[in-house]
């Protein structure tokens, strides 16, 4: 679909094991509650019978989940239709806890910035 978050994963191979970092093209996420995620996916995807993306389904979801309005603004901005993955900023979906050698805790989110600039289809 045209207006749809572009998801990706980056795999790290370390001595401790493999690690997948999941992200998408928006710095915020639609929902805080994982139980709402399937409803969000169904609202954004095309109707399975007609294969047409129906705006009323998207707007219905957002109207019932006000915490998602911040991401709604990104979705309907030009950033909602990136040209391709190469010209798209990326943000990790989750926040991670990193602990340094001194035992100090840091909360971090990962971000990818394209060296060739951000380009959108619109």
C-alpha positions in Angstrom: 0.0 0.0 0.0 1.1 3.6 -0.6 0.6 4.9 3.0 2.0 2.2 5.2 4.9 2.1 7.7 8.0 0.6 6.1 9.4 -2.0 8.5 12.8 -3.5 8.5 15.2 -5.6 10.6 19.0 -5.4 11.1 20.8 -8.6 12.2 23.9 -8.4 14.3 26.2 -11.4 14.6 28.2 -11.3 17.8 30.2 -13.7 20.0 27.2 -13.7 22.4 24.8 -14.7 19.6 22.6 -13.2 16.9 20.6 -10.0 17.6 17.7 -8.6 15.5 16.9 -5.0 15.7 13.4 -4.2 14.4 12.5 -0.8 13.1 10.4 1.3 10.8 10.5 4.6 9.0 8.8 6.7 11.8 10.4 7.8 15.0 7.3 7.0 17.0 4.9 4.0 17.0 1.2 3.7 16.7 0.4 1.8 20.0 1.9 1.2 23.4 -0.1 -1.9 24.0 1.0 -5.0 22.0 -2.5 -6.4 22.1 -3.6 -3.5 19.8 -0.9 -4.2 17.2 -3.0 -6.7 15.1 -5.9 -4.3 15.0 -3.6 -1.6 13.8 -2.1 -3.8 11.0 -5.6 -4.8 9.8 -6.7 -1.1 9.7 -3.7 -0.1 7.5 -3.8 -3.0 5.1 -6.1 -3.3 2.1 -9.5 -5.0 2.4 -8.8 -8.7 1.9 -11.8 -9.1 -0.5 -11.4 -6.0 -2.7 -7.7 -5.4 -2.2 -8.3 -1.7 -1.8 -7.0 0.4 1.1 -10.1 1.9 2.7 -9.4 5.2 4.5 -12.4 4.8 6.8 -10.7 1.8 8.4 -7.6 3.8 9.1 -9.5 6.7 10.5 -11.7 4.5 12.6 -8.6 2.9 14.2 -7.1 6.3 14.9 -10.3 7.8 16.3 -10.4 4.9 18.9 -6.7 5.1 19.8 -5.7 8.7 20.5 -2.2 7.7 21.5 -1.6 6.9 17.8 -2.3 10.5 16.5 1.4 11.4 16.7 2.3 8.7 14.2 -0.8 9.5 12.2 0.8 12.9 11.3 3.9 11.1 10.1 1.9 8.6 8.0 0.0 11.4 6.2 3.1 13.6 5.7 5.4 13.1 2.7 7.5 10.9 5.0 4.6 8.4 4.8 5.6 7.4 1.3 9.4 7.1 1.1 11.0 6.6 -2.3 12.8 3.5 -1.2 14.7 2.1 1.8 17.9 3.7 0.7 16.4 7.2 1.0 14.5 6.6 4.2 15.3 7.4 7.8 14.8 4.5 10.2 14.0 4.2 13.9 14.2 1.2 16.2 10.7 0.3 17.4 11.9 -0.7 20.9 13.8 1.1 23.6 16.8 -0.8 24.9 18.6 -0.9 28.2 22.4 -0.8 27.8 24.7 -1.2 30.8 28.3 0.0 30.6 31.3 -1.5 32.3 30.8 0.7 35.4 27.3 -0.7 35.7 25.5 2.6 34.7 22.2 2.0 32.9 21.4 3.9 29.7 18.1 3.8 27.8 18.6 4.1 24.1 16.7 4.0 20.8 18.5 3.3 17.5 18.2 5.6 14.5 19.4 5.2 10.9 20.2 8.3 8.9 20.7 7.9 5.1 23.9 9.3 3.8 22.3 10.0 0.4 19.4 12.0 1.9 15.7 11.5 2.4 13.5 11.3 -0.6 9.8 10.7 -0.8 7.5 9.8 -3.7 5.3 12.9 -3.2 
